[in-house]
């Protein structure tokens, strides 16, 4: 009887967790009206996860794809801007967690764009690279059973770039959050030129920092990443989740007439400092629990 009671409790807990995951996922996919961030950079993502469209005379570049069900919402946002998903030529990924790469297979299929990703976030199968799209340990939101990881058309290395229509985005490998976490930088086009930085992530996000057999150098990777991020130029700080760069507060400023609402050269340093402090605290906690 005790065994059946224990199994009932486990089943109940799993059901509650599944409901919580579904609720979180639905809330993250609430629509957000697309808007111009700065120059030729647009936000086309949703409430919980971002996606950015960079326009050029030769077509567009799309960074991140949200969940599987986020893909049509991103396409709708692109169309709201008067543009077409079919004009996207390049797909980029910040990191291979399912809430940022789950929609890339469908977006790749519908646009015909080429996907660019790092070696650390992709795997080779019979000579073909596929994005290693995994659930985030912190969100506990699993990937869909029907999801098929997209083919990676180009594996990009540290400080290598992609170019389209005179616009260049440079990949900076900033591992820790994932092995292939990639921070992208570019300069906007237009009368006023800004250095835009698309942050990958440096949150611990449930990662094991101590005695991690699958990723033994995870701590040193985080430490190198913090140092690298502090060396990069940034006028406009953007990230995979709107909360990380105070998106909603800045949207209010934008709607109030502040065209430069997202321009702040202090944002990157402030966030790196805050993130490293949280990382150090979690590292100390995990070491204390050994």
C-alpha positions, -999 to +999 in steps of 0.1 A: +000+000+000+028+024+009+043+018-026+011+026-043+007+057-022+042+068-031+035+062-068+003+082-066+022+112-050+049+110-077+022+109-105+004+139-089+037+159-086+045+152-123+010+163-133+013+195-113+047+202-129+034+195-164+006+220-158+030+246-144+053+241-175+023+245-199+012+277-181+047+292-182+051+283-218+018+298-228+026+330-209+060+332-226+043+330-260+019+360-254+022+383-284+043+414-283+038+441-310+070+442-332+090+474-330+123+490-342+150+488-315+176+510-333+186+515-369+179+484-389+173+461-358+137+451-350+123+430-321+099+403-336+097+380-306+071+373-279+066+380-242+090+355-227+116+349-255+130+374-280+138+372-317+155+400-336+153+408-373+181+427-389+172+442-423+196+447-452+192+457-489+199+420-498+173+405-474+171+399-437+188+381-408+168+365-380+183+357-346+166+330-326+133+312-331+116+307-298+096+275-292+081+254-319+048+273-316+066+307-315+076+304-352+042+315-367+041+344-342+075+355-353+064+353-390+033+373-381+054+400-365+077+402-395+046+406-418+033+433-394+064+453-402+056+450-439+083+424-445+083+387-454+097+357-438+107+345-473+131+374-475+151+361-445+184+348-458+203+339-426+191+323-394+213+327-363+211+312-328+222+326-295+222+292-278+207+258-282+181+258-255+147+248-268+130+281-259+153+298-283+159+272-310+126+252-310+111+273-339+142+273-361+133+241-380+100+255-391+114+290-398+142+275-419+117+254-438+094+283-445+120+308-454+147+287-471+173+306-451+207+291-441+213+284-404+245+294-388+255+281-353+286+273-332+303+239-330+296+237-293+259+238-298+257+214-328+266+178-334+278+160-365+257+131-379+272+113-409+289+145-421+259+168-414+257+191-385+224+195-366+216+220-338+217+204-304+184+218-291+180+209-254+156+219-227+168+245-202+174+230-168+160+261-151+127+264-170+121+226-170+102+230-202+109+199-223+112+199-261+083+186-282+084+150-292+077+160-328+106+184-329+133+177-354+166+196-349+175+217-379+205+212-401+233+237-396+245+251-429+276+268-415+295+261-383+309+294-371+340+300-350+350+326-325+354+361-340+341+349-374+314+368-392+284+365-414+277+393-439+246+402-459+238+434-478+267+453-463+257+443-427+282+422-407+275+403-375+304+389-356+302+357-334+318+358-300+318+324-283+308+329-247+303+294-233+291+284-199+253+287-201+257+262-230+289+249-245+283+269-277+267+300-263+272+328-289+271+365-284+266+384-316+277+420-323+270+444-352+269+481-362+235+495-372+230+512-406+215+546-409+224+582-400+234+573-364+255+542-360+253+521-328+272+491-316+245+465-309+253+434-288+230+404-287+239+387-254+238+350-253+233+342-216+255+339-184+228+327-160+236+294-142+201+282-152+203+250-132+237+240-145+259+219-122+290+239-116+308+215-092+319+180-103+302+183-137+315+152-155+297+161-188+312+196-188+343+196-165+355+231-175+322+248-171+334+272-143+365+283-162+343+289-193+320+311-173+349+331-159+365+336-194+331+346-207+326+373-181+361+387-190+354+386-227+320+403-224+336+432-205+359+438-235+332+443-260+317+476-272+280+480-267+256+509-271+225+488-274+223+457-251+198+430-261+193+394-249+172+362-254+147+372-226+132+406-225+136+408-187+174+407-190+175+441-207+144+457-192+126+455-226+091+463-214+102+494-195+121+506-225+091+499-248+071+524-226+099+550-231+098+543-269+061+547-270+064+580-251+087+593-279+122+583-267+136+571-300+169+562-282+151+542-254+174+512-260+206+531-262+227+529-230+264+522-230+263+512-193+238+484-197+262+457-207+286+463-178+258+465-153+243+432-164+277+414-165+285+426-130+251+414-117+253+381-135+288+373-123+278+381-087+249+356-090+272+330-106+297+334-077+270+330-051+257+298-068+292+284-072+298+290-034+265+274-026+272+243-047+307+239-033+293+242+002+269+214-005+296+189-016 
